Amino acid sequence: MRISDALRDLVFAPGDDPTTFDRYFSPTYTHRLDGAPMDRQAFEAMLAGLRRRVESGTVTVLDELTEGSRYAERHVYEATLTDGTKVKAESYVFGTLAADGRFDQLSETGVPLA
């Protein structure tokens, strides 16, 4: 399980399979973005909003570590928005996996690159 795969499938891939979110995130999932907490419902809504605004994108994994239930990934994503704006940023993600291997909690921060 990689957060970069979730990003590809939920934001950058064409189509809208309603089971995709559940494949990656546990029922008790929580997310913290730059210190701001979100429950599972708010995070899913945020991703849906991104999907509507993103025309295309890529994710390149720079580092990844899984040890037991602990997870960390550093990646760079590049996206073209529907208005033509280009975005490039590096993200740092740390968290835990649920017993079934899905993400249970992630904290994320990042920096713009371009």
N, C-alpha and C positions, 0 to 999 in steps of 0.2 A: 504494500500500500504506500503510495507516494502522494504528497499534496500536489505536486506538479501534475500528476495524472488527473487528479480531481479538477484542477484548474483547466486543463485541456478539455476534459469531457464536459464540464459544467459551464464554461465561459467561451471557449474558443471553437468547440466542435459544432457543426451544423446539427439541427434537429433539437427536439426537446423531449427526451425520455424521462417521464416522471419518476422512474425507479433509480435513476442515476445518483441522485443526492443520497438516498438511503444506502447505496452500495458503499459509499465512502464514510458516512458520518453516523455515529451511534444515536439512539433516541435521546440520550442525555447530553449530547454534544454542546459545548460552549466555546466561544471564540473571543479572543481579545485582540483588537487591532489598535496598535499604538496606544495601548493602555485602556481603551474603551471596551467594556464587556458587551457581548451580544449572546443571547440565547440562540438555540438552534433555529427557531422560526425567523428571527431577525437576520441571522447569517444567510439563511436560504433566500430571503427576500433581497438581501444585498447582492448575492450572486446573480439572481434573476435580473436585477437592475443593470448589473455589469453586462450580462449577456445581451440585453437589448441595445446597449450603447457600443458594443464591440463588433467591428466588422470582421477582423481576423487577428490572430496572435500566435505567438510561439513562447515556449518555456524551455530554458536551458538549465539543467541541474548542475550546480557547481560543487556542492558538497551534500552528503546525506549520511545520516547515522541513525541506526535503530539498535537499541540495546534493551532487551526485555520489552517493557511497555513504553519505554521512552523513545521519542522520535525528534529528529532535527533535520532541517533541510535549508540550504541556501540556494536560491535560484535567481536567474534574471528572466524577466518576461518583457516581451515587446508586443505592443498591440497597436492596431490601427482602428480608431473609433469611427463610427458611422458618419461623423462630420469631417473626416479626413485627418484629424489630429493624430499624431504619432506619440506613443508613450513608451518609455523604457525605464525600468526600475529594477533594483536588486532587493529581494525580500529575504528575511531571516525568520524562520518558523521553528518553534519549539513546542513540544506537547507530549501527550500521552495517548496510547492506544487502548481501546476497550478490550475485554477478554476475547471478543470475536475478531479482533484485528482491525476494526474500523477506528477512525479518529474519534476520541472522546473529548479532548480538550486541546486547543492550539492557541498559542500566543504568537502574534506576527508584528513585525515592524519592517521598515525598509527605507531606501533612499532612492530618489530619482537619479537616473544616469544621463539623461539627455534633455 
